Amino acid sequence: MKKLFFASLFTLIGLVGYSQASVAVGIKGGLNFSNIDVSQSAGVNYNNRTGYHFGAFTLLKFGKIGLQPEILFSRQGSQYKIVATDFEANFDYINIPIILKLYTIAGINIQVGPQIGFLSSAQAKETVGGITTTTDVKSLIKSNDFSLALGLGWDLPFGLTIDARYNLGLSKINDSVGSLDTRNQVIQVSAGYKLFKFGN
């Protein structure tokens, strides 16, 4: 695995040397403000759940255009209440967005791209009268989630980055027959740091 990693790294460096591109590798993390969009929810109000995300990215930049694949652990879900019972849906994903970045001025960029998520865990918490019970609901949630990421970013000096994105769920996440059309909606605010950079 180490040999494959270094071989790929030196290949990228070689490609950068023969082009006007640059390659950067970094880490990022931040907050999620997530919810689920449920059709025909019979008046139930779904509220934002605050979670977090963290991971790594690679940025390939060609002038004013950048391509940034990422791998992120993302804690998502929602909160809602039915009569006197409070519910909390906790979904953990390994997300892989492929972001196209269009640079304007001073490192400010517009971001758009697809994202695929792989469900790692899913739990439902139910609180009645101060007593909370937790149920594993992974079998009821689809293992894959497809989203469209839209956002703005700012590449600051010294390798710092700031991103704000809205991930719009394109696929249903519920897996049971006859269930409601349920999709993820996530606002992400991130800060990152470029650990290595090669090229212009």
Protein Blocks (a to p, Z undefined) as FASTA:
>chain_A
ZZmmmmmmmmmmmmmmmmcbdcdddddddddddddddehklopacddddddddddddddd
ehjaccddddddddedddddehjaccddddddddddddddddfeehiacdddddddddfb
dcddddeehiacdddfklmpcfbdcddddddddddehhiacdddddddfbdfbfbehiac
dddddddddddddfbdgdZZ
